Amino acid sequence: MNTRTLLPRLLVAAALGAALLGVFSLYTQPEFLVALSEQMWACFQ
């Protein structure tokens, strides 16, 4: 693999990793989980 293909792949992997960390950090907040569950429950009413 040369530098022209490695750099974009690393940038994409870093962006995806940052997005995943952001989503996982939301799940550590109880208020977010309650709001999410209430929104999901509202879809079935």
C-alpha positions, 0 to 999 in steps of 0.5 A, a space after each residue: 500500500 502506498 501513501 496515496 491510499 493509506 492516508 485516506 483510509 486512516 482518515 476514514 477510520 479515525 472519523 468512524 472511530 470518533 463517531 463511535 466514541 461519541 455515540 458510546 459516550 451518550 449511552 453513559 448518560 442516564 438522561 439520554 437513555 431515558 429520552 431515547 426510550 421515551 421517543 422509541 415508545 412514542 413511535 408505538 402509541 
